[in-house]
């Protein structure tokens, strides 16, 4: 058997040494504990390439030092005029061995790539919208969350979109990462067989791996892996949480929870931000202090709010600003707010407006002062 004939056998031996897909991958120098079914293969491929490269780096460096010391020119040595000596065996060796290793790199990398790109048919889909500077995870029953909740032992597909600039969804423990590109839909999938429960310390990190602006670090979130029964209960309750809030407590309970999505850009105490502060907003839209403010199109609050105008009431203007934020942009701010249409319903808008009307009952972080 020639060396070339033995290549398939060598690759098969290396493949057998790779860990099983279902086995958890321990934390290493580069990555945290691997908690998905593909983490073991990803770590094996990465470690295999790093060890081979490290071995040859050490080998070449040591040989170079030995040759420099042993064959250096000494005073009085005759200058050699002949060319290099040809050695067929040596040249075959340093061609065939790297060739086999390169094919092994390709085999493991390509196999892993196909596995990570082929979404199982029974996957659970979650729609993900990346925006400056937050994540919105929307589940099939209409539930939404800022952290990601997934069922254990089942393939999960994240359908990724970006509403403004380039973002990147990265879950280190699952060894998956994919860019979220405006105007394009991408996806990644994973399966985690190890529940974390609702323990924030046990939950896995989710990051935006593409610098997207000043609030980039605010996109650091958590992934909670729940057993199927717990996940079903959570997603059902999450879908109906707003309807369960009493009308009398809509602004004090639902308002702060929804404001957490707005806090990245809008302050409550007048602190400058990406968007206009909510402090004094109700006075501005009601013709009080600050009502002479202008929009980037030259119009002002008094031009669009009032009987017979574009918006009959201040409430109607605020609702439209939530769902169509680019229609009237307050100067001197930019048109950077994403639409919350499909994410905040009528009742949610009422909670936000109620909170705006009673800001004196909340602290600077949006928490009710009385409770």
N, C-alpha and C positions, 0 to 999 in steps of 0.2 A: 504494500500500500504506500503510495506516495504521500508527501506532505499535503498536497492539494486535495487528495482524496479524503484525507482525515479531517478537513475543515468542518463538514457538517456534524461529525461526531463531537468535535471540540465545542461547537456552538450548543449542541444538545446538552453536553455536560454542564456548560455554564448556565443554561436555562434551568436545569434541574437544581442548581445551587441557589437560584433565586427564591425568595420567600414566597409562601402561598399568599394569594391576594387577600384572603380573609384574616390573616394574622396581623395583629397590631404591630406597628413599627415603633421601636423604642426611640426616645429622644437621642439625637446625636449632636455632633459639633455644629452642624449647619441648621438643623431644623428641629422643631418641637416634636412631641410624641405624634406619630402618625395614627389618625383615627378613622381613616376611610379605607375602603377595600382596595384602592389603587396605591395607597401610601407606601406599602412595602415594596412594590415594583419600582416606584419612582425613586425611593431611597436606595434600593439595590443598584439601579442604573447609575445614579449620581455617585455613589460610593465606588462602584467599579471603575468608572472613568477617572475619578480623582486618585484612586490608588495606583492605577496604571500610569497616569501622568506623573504622579509623585515618584514612582519607582524609576521611571526613565529620566526624570529631572535629576534625581540623586545619582543614577548611574552615569549619565553624561557629565555631570559636574565633577564627580570623583575621577573619572577617566581623564577629563580635561586637565585637572590639576596634576595627576600622575604624569601625563604626557608632557605637560609644560616643564615639570621639574626634571624628568628623565631625559628628554630629548632637546633640552634647550642648548643653544649654541654657546660653546665655551671659547675663550681666547685661544687662538692658535689652531682651531679646527678648520679643516679644509671646507671650502664652500661647495656644497653639492649642487651640481648643475642638472642632474637627471630629473625627470618628471615623477609623478606618483606611481607606485607599483600597483598593478591591477591584481585584485584577489576576488575571483568569482564566487567562492563560498561565502566570503564575508558580505559581499554585495547582495547575494541572494538572501542571506540571513536577515539583514536589516531592511529588506524589502518585503519578504514573505511574512515575518512576524508582525510588523506594524500593519500589514494588509489584513491579516486575520483579526487583529485587535480592532481595526477600523470597521470590519464587517460585523464584529460582535457589538460594537457601539451602536451601529445602525440597526441591528436586529432588535436589541432591547429598546432603543429609543422609538423605533417605528412601531413595534408591537404595543408599547405603552401608549403611544399617541393614538393609535386606532382604538384601543380600549377606552381612552378618555374622551374620544370624539363620538363614539357610538353609544347613543342614549338608549337604555333599555326601554322596551315598549310599555312596561308597567310603571313608569316613573311618575312621581308626584310633582306637579308643576307649580312653581312659585314665580309670579311676575315681579321683577326687580327693576325699580327706577332709581337711578343715581342722579343726584342733583347737588348743587352748591347750597349747603354742605351737609347732606343727609342721605340716608337710604330709605326707600319705601318698599316694603315687602307686602305683596298682595296675594292672598290665597284664593283658591277656587270658589269658596263660599262667600267671598267679599270681605273677609277679615283682612286687616292691615296691621302692620307693626313696624317699628324702627329697628328692632333686633330681629334676627332670623330664627324661626322655630321650625324644626323638621322632625319627622317621625324616624325612629330608629329601625334599622333592618330593612329599609326600603329605599330604592333609588330615588333621588330628588334631582329634578332639573330646574335650574335657575334661568329664566328667560330675561336677558339683560337688555336694558335700554338706558340712555342718558338723555336728560331733558335740556342740557345746556352745553357743557364742555366735556372733554374726554376724561373719563374716570376708569378705574380698573378694580374689579371685584376679586379679592384675594383672600383665601381661607388657608393659612399655612398648615394647620393640622390635617386638612383634607388634601393638600398638595394640588390645589386647583387655583387657576388665575385666568381671567379673561377680561379684555378691555370692554368698556361700555362706551359705545361710539354714538354721538348724536345722529339721528336719521338712519340708524342701522340696528337690527336686532341680532344679538348673539346669544349663546347659551353655554352653560357648563353643567355637568352633572357629577354627583358623588353619592356614595352610600356609606353611612356610618352605623355600625352595629353596636356601638357602646353608648348607652344613654348617659346624659349629664344631669338630667332633671332640671330644675329651675335654679340650681346653685350657680351663682354668678362666678364663683371661683373655679368651678369645674367646666364652665362654658368655654367654647373655643372662640378665638379672636377672628374677627372679620375686618379687613382693612381695605382702604382705597389705595392702590399701589401706583397711582398716577397723580403727581402733584397738580392739584386743580384750583389752587387759590389760597387766600389767607385763612379760610376755615377748613383746610384739608384735614387737619388732625381731628376735627369734630366727627369725621366719618368712621372713626374707630368704634365698631359695634361688637356684639356677641352673637354666637350661634348656640342655641339650646337644642339638644337632641333628647326627645321625649319618647317613651314607649308609646305604642300606637294608641292605647286607650287614653292616656294622659294627653296626647296630642289632639285627639278627636275632641276631648272636653275643652281643651284650651282654645282651639280654633273656632269652636261653636260659640263659646263665651265671648271671644274676641270680636266675632262678627256682630254681636248684639250688645256690646258694652254701652254704646251711646244711648240705645233705646231704654236701657235699664236705669239710667240716671234720672232721678225725679226732676220735673220741670223747675221746681223751686231751687234746686241745687245745680242746675245746668251750667251756669257760669262759674261757680266755685269749684266744681269737680271736673267737668268736661273741659272747661276753658283752659285751666293750667296744663292739662294733658295734651290738648291740641296746640297750645302755645309752645310746647317743647319743640315742635316742628318749625316754629317761627323764630325762636330765640337766637338762631344763628345770625339773623340779619336785623331783627327789630328788637330794640331794648324797651324796657318799661319805665326807666328812670331818666330818660333824656340822653343817655350815653350815645355818641355817634356810632353808627353801624353801616352795614352794607345798604340797608334800606332805612326809611324814616322811622323815628321812634314812635311808639304808641302813646307816650306821655303827651297829653294835650290833644290827641288825635280827635277825640269826640268833640272837643270845642272847635277844632278847625273845620270839621265837616258840618257843624251846626251853626256856622256863621259867627263863632266867637273868636277868641284870640288866635291869631295865625290863619284865619280864614282867607286872608289875602294872598296866601301862598300860590305858587304857579306850578303848572305841569310843564313838561318839556315841549309840549305842543303849543305853549303860550296861553292856554286856558287856565282858569283857576277854579277853586271849589265852588265859588258863587256862580260860575258860568254853567256848571253842569248839575248842581244839586238844588232842588227846589220845585215847587209846583209848576208844571208845564215844561220842565227842563228834562234833560236826558235821564236823570234819576229823581224821582219824586221825593224820596226820603234818603237820609244819610245811610240807613240800613241797606237800602238797595245799592248804593254806591260801594259800600264795603263788601257786600256779597259779590258784586261783579268784580271787584279788585282781587278777591280770592280766586275766582275762576278764570278771569281774563286780566291778569296783572299788567300785561303790556299795552292795554288800551289807553290808560292815562297814567303816565309815569311821573311821579313827583320829582321836580327839579331840586337839587342838581344830581339826583341819583340815576344810575343806569338801569336799563331794562334787563335785569338779571333774575328777577323772581320767576320761578317755574309756575305753571298752572297747577292748581289743586283740584281741578275738575275730575270727578271720579274718585277723589281721595277724601274730600271733605263734602258731606252732603248738606242739605238745608238745615238740619238740626245742629250739625257741627258749626255751621256759619252762625247760627243763633247763639251758640255757646261762646264763640269768639267775640261777637258783638257785645254780648252781655258782660264779658270780662273787660272789654274796652270801656264800657260805660261806668265801671266800678273799680278802676285801677287803684284807688286809694285803699282797697281791701286786700291788696296783694303786695308782696315785697318785690325787690328788684329782680328776683329769679322766678317770679310768677307763682309763688306759694301763698295760699291764703294766710293772712295775718292772724285772723281769729282762731284758726285751727292749727 
